[in-house]
């Protein structure tokens, strides 16, 4: 049985969910027994993955529902909301890592002493980086192939976890191999990692907000739509183009002119050809609205001017 894009998207999210559960338990145990506060913080960070995974899985289920009388454009915006949620969680995770690292450095400045972690925490950090990088590469591949914003956002969440674990690895390594004086490398690395996470989170959140406020597609995409329309036989002067995204699909509203000597059926056939051209380029689920106007000859246009 052939899997649909939505089935593939859900499958990769469930795979990430199971991996996050196992990693969280391993990191939490390693942090406790190896006396690593950084690894415990990294485990707490992984807990946020459960919430985002569940939200993304739920959004994919709702977004795949067919159009109904209350949602004539489908349910694609639900996935956009889920993507915004993932971006918001990433921002909170970045803030948490920054605050945790800052407070540890401040405690050292006040005369406090940070515990030196054990080798178990080091191994857990290395394992987490490897698993998360594999998850990122697989998830981003599926996200791009299925054109799922939520899956792509979740992939970057995996990458942010890899960054977090890498920062934890640097801090733990410095604390173990360079001695007690360098234990401060642990929280310092966490602060640096938080800025990488902020960058990813802001990019994801910005894109979803632009979609939610009905921002048009980039100019190069709109120019491409105009060129495609102008290349269809019988279509003249495509204009008044309006575009927007609805989940993983796009909506196109365009005005065209056709020869005013054509009958209704002939003009209709031209709009059908244009629809087929646009759906071939942008997908069968593309929302298309075409307004047809008569193409007046130059003499008549001058009289009406």
Steps between C-alpha positions, in 0.01 A plus 500: 500500500646837395564744785363852459720805579300548819566139605873550447493824696322340795735202494813714524349700788414180691856377440633822652259470792628151593863611459439804721348282771800265506753786485331689782516200733864432412606863546309536827660187648845602370459849648401364841763226531781700333421813706456719194257789537553579131385153399196522729414834338543339158261223605243757611548670164411171328173485692378796293529277194210287621264797495605611153488146359146447627385839371651434157345151480160645592533786252590264215187295572278809494675663202447186288122514540307579180326831443162541665222760512678695776852468352470546125874560471581187700671477840856592397524793743492251791844380395617860479386555860685184607814628330467830685463303824825312430675832434364640828618195694847537347510863616411391855762224487763753391400735782517214750849394389621860509357562848635172638848565364503863617394410853774236529766745387360757742516247786869436425561876498338512845739234626295188428652174379365293211520121521736323263298255286582132439576316175144363475373847421762534225390177331133599527574835333685332212217250450240777506685701233524199268135396540368856466705573189371181336144595595551851362627378163223242459223731621608797285514266197143378561385855577635634171361206300153530656519882508390498863584817694438332834732206422773739381461704820521180704818407313657828608389422854710182476792709374458740794522199733822395328637853555398485863666161550811623318524794738450261789775277357745790481424607853522148642821428307663819627391429856631141490826538309610853593425483871279680751607847388338441164165367618357839404531392135185295550257792559693725259446250218129486586472878456669487160272216389191699606578763235505234226160380619363858505607546138317186384192575713463857376527386136229235547270731696542791256404287199186364667389843620538638146277220374239551772468870412443408133834623363537454123745256349849640420518721192700243300219246550236749395703595192521129416119465527449798266743346247326162515162665448625711210632183332155336481334525157220755501607674821583870469625752754491296826468757781354575845685197640438418867675211676528351847592176673247268661699239691709309245297628206465839332204709386511689170250769400568646154326709232553422130373640172368286213391589148163670525375313190515165683181340626459401868608138443819601316593750773427235763730251326785752518454536876501118531833486312641768731383309808667180374825689437503651849409172672775320310749757629375540857306182581148365457388648834578857387205737555441688175258781418502650149310815402451532123473836322446581130802607297381811314674611182712813505235720336230407752741540790581853382128584479445375857805686628 
